[in-house]
Amino acid sequence: MSLLEVEHLHKQYGNFIALHDLSFEVGAGEVLGLLGPNGAGKSTAMMILAGLLPADGGTVRIDGQPFDQDPTRLKQTLGVVPQGLAIYPDLTGDENLRFFGSLYGYSGKELSVRTAKALEDVGLSDWGNKFVRTYSGGMKRRLNFAVGVMHEPRLVILDEPTVGVDPQSRNHLLECVRALTRRGVGVIYCSHYMEEIEALCERVAIVDQGRLLAYGNLNDLLDRSRRDLELRVQKWSEPLGKRLSGLVTLERVEAGEALLTVPRAATGGGGDITNRLTEILEAVRTEQGVVQTIQTKEYNLERLFLEKTGRRLRD
């Protein structure tokens, strides 16, 4: 049995469908990567899982028990680390943890022990008596993390926990996540940093427009044997683009330089990659373009994400 089971989750605001038949699960000691562009429905899903928003349909189960049967008890098994800092700048780090620890029901010696351990876990023991307004951005993120997990939850929801932090704080926070999983804690990890998802997660769920577009083991979703070619071409022109239509994917054009992907498997089904590359190079030469580089391009999570959600910019 999975720690968390989400089945056919649905949420609608008027005529707008925020979530449509969303299903996934999280096991004990597992990190599930939750990905999606802005407006995909991730925040709505996380608010429902945290008990802050009712669903219009579907079921959320923790340890096999429906969430709505005993939400107060089940909330005690949850930890939430929001993207927005949920800490008080005019309190010290120690005071912040003591305040939130008291909301979790701790007091006396137990509250002191948990506060000290939380500060130590995120590397802030020497800063516990200093006001949070004096902390760096990375230190605030680490304290934000400590507040969300000091009650030792069994399931943790992390929403962009490393946004805007320095490399040292990012590495420390990622190690904190790994430490949670070693204790058997299940984690939902929402981030736009694809390298973090690939480093932490065995399974991922890609969501857009409220729908689940891809879900499963990362190695199963990514064909590691798929290695396309990447070309950088200077003196890019519209006629050259027309000649290469169907042979390449145009990633972007900046200051007359184009970045192109040549799929190893032809989209139209014709010709191996050697013959297609010969045709591409001849077209570039004929149209007065200049090939700057040719290199192998490994299929990764970022490419899967863009294929599923599209390359158009979102507000």
ABEGO torsion letter per residue (X at the ends): XBABBBBGBBBBBEABBABBGBBBBBBBGBBBBBBEBBGAGAAAAAAAAAGABBBABEBBBBGGBBAAABAAAAAAABBBBBABBBBBAABBAAAAAAAAAAAAGBBEAAAAAAAAAAAAAAGAAAAAABBAAABBAAAAAAAAAAAAAAAGBABBBBBGAABGBBAAAAAAAAAAAAAAAAAGBBBBBBBABAAAAAAABABBBBBBGGBBABBEBAAAABBAABBBBBBBBBGBBAAAAAAABGABBBABBBGGBBBBBBBABBAAGBEBAAAAAAAAAAAAAAAGBBBABBBBBBBBAAAAAAAAAEABBBX
